[in-house]
């Protein structure tokens, strides 16, 4: 009787191994098909224009502040409907701002037809802000925001920062720190779609 139990056990074991192997082959095939299908789906989704899908550009928060050096006037994002805009957050006390402001002032004098440039002087003293912009020959509009409210709305936590907005005023690029000519060229290309 013991021998027959052993035979059934061996036969049962062999049968169990065979069924397990078949299940694993089936499971392996199912997993392989799922992986290939997923990779194919990802490839098709990203190949629409030959580039990976890009999330929608966020809309820039609106702002309106007193114009620095122009009593009674305001600087508002709404003043530039349908036009790409560069928004530069700076302050007179900011060391990297002292490096980039002359570049921005020169850039504005030569490129103002392509794109608007707006400065937002943040967390500053009015007299210092006026002296700083005069010393750097700033001719682009500058809004005075001593409460840092625009910077908070844009998520700026350190100065300087520069945002490039397309004609619909969606943020298409953001530069942390002092901008360079390369940053300006790249940002304008993104903002204008050229």
PyMOL commands that set and color helices and strands:
alter all, ss='L'
color gray80, all
select helices_A, chain A and resi 2-46+77-80+95-111+126-135+149-154+181-192
alter helices_A, ss='H'
color red, helices_A
select strands_A, chain A and resi 64-67+74-76+85-90+116-122+141-145+161-165+171-176
alter strands_A, ss='S'
color yellow, strands_A
deselect
rebuild
show_as cartoon
